[in-house]
Amino acid sequence: MKILILEDEIPAYQKLVNYLNDYFGEEATHDLARSNKDGKELLENNTYDVILSDIQLLDGISFDLFDEVDINCPIIFCSAHDEYLFKAFHTNGIAYILKPYSKSDFNRAIEKYQVLFKQGNYNHLNSSTLSNLKTALQEENTSYKNRFVIKKSKGIQLLNVIDITLIQASGDFCIATDYNGKRHTISQSLSSIFQQLNPAKFFKINRSEIICIDAISTIESHFKNRLLISIEGVKEKVMTSSSTTADFRKWLEN
């Protein structure tokens, strides 16, 4: 078992080595690269069974390295990035361990992708997947709202933006619905909330409703140039206004 570790932080590297030694014992050897430049040289001259990779290296992001070099083994990304990037990895079937990770997290990732790779079910990185991951990283680094503070009778609850499917105006406040169909009250106006959200993910389909593109199940044509939209976690369909339909169609294609 030969492993490549792409990690610029020495403490994180030492943690990975400890986990590798505990899991594989003497069966595994490894190389370390702290930059894309060194990683490229190693990949061009060696064959590896698995790669453990951080996203941010000394000279840039590892996605750029994987764009340059063809990879024929599983990659397990180990990073502190979350929100949009975590979801992008999950959607594309790529292994991802969120720092700070535990030994059990590490072991599960190794076991899962060993099995998938042997069965031929592992999703290799391609240019399309890398493009999606880079876009998600860019979105995460942009200063859009990550979570809302929800005041409950028993205290305060945090609602992550990535969990929101629909936001509806209700008087002086708004109701946000999550993927489980649970409704949360946000003490802000719809226009104020919309200004804080990533426009690539959220669209104001009419005067009183904002939807998340990832939560759209189906879209149907309706009368007067309107569209009926089914949203995950929401029983009733929502509808675009005739004035927003054209822009909504364009937004879907971006």
Secondary structure as GFF3:
##gff-version 3
##sequence-region A 1 254
A	DSSP	beta_strand	2	6	.	.	.	ID=ss1
A	DSSP	alpha_helix	10	24	.	.	.	ID=ss2
A	DSSP	three_ten_helix	25	27	.	.	.	ID=ss3
A	DSSP	beta_strand	29	33	.	.	.	ID=ss4
A	DSSP	alpha_helix	36	45	.	.	.	ID=ss5
A	DSSP	beta_strand	50	53	.	.	.	ID=ss6
A	DSSP	beta_strand	56	57	.	.	.	ID=ss7
A	DSSP	beta_strand	60	61	.	.	.	ID=ss8
A	DSSP	alpha_helix	62	68	.	.	.	ID=ss9
A	DSSP	beta_strand	75	79	.	.	.	ID=ss10
A	DSSP	alpha_helix	84	91	.	.	.	ID=ss11
A	DSSP	beta_strand	95	98	.	.	.	ID=ss12
A	DSSP	alpha_helix	103	119	.	.	.	ID=ss13
A	DSSP	alpha_helix	127	141	.	.	.	ID=ss14
A	DSSP	beta_strand	147	152	.	.	.	ID=ss15
A	DSSP	beta_strand	155	160	.	.	.	ID=ss16
A	DSSP	three_ten_helix	161	163	.	.	.	ID=ss17
A	DSSP	beta_strand	164	170	.	.	.	ID=ss18
A	DSSP	beta_strand	173	178	.	.	.	ID=ss19
A	DSSP	beta_strand	183	186	.	.	.	ID=ss20
A	DSSP	alpha_helix	190	196	.	.	.	ID=ss21
A	DSSP	beta_strand	202	206	.	.	.	ID=ss22
A	DSSP	beta_strand	209	212	.	.	.	ID=ss23
A	DSSP	three_ten_helix	213	215	.	.	.	ID=ss24
A	DSSP	beta_strand	216	222	.	.	.	ID=ss25
A	DSSP	beta_strand	226	231	.	.	.	ID=ss26
A	DSSP	beta_strand	238	239	.	.	.	ID=ss27
A	DSSP	alpha_helix	245	253	.	.	.	ID=ss28
###
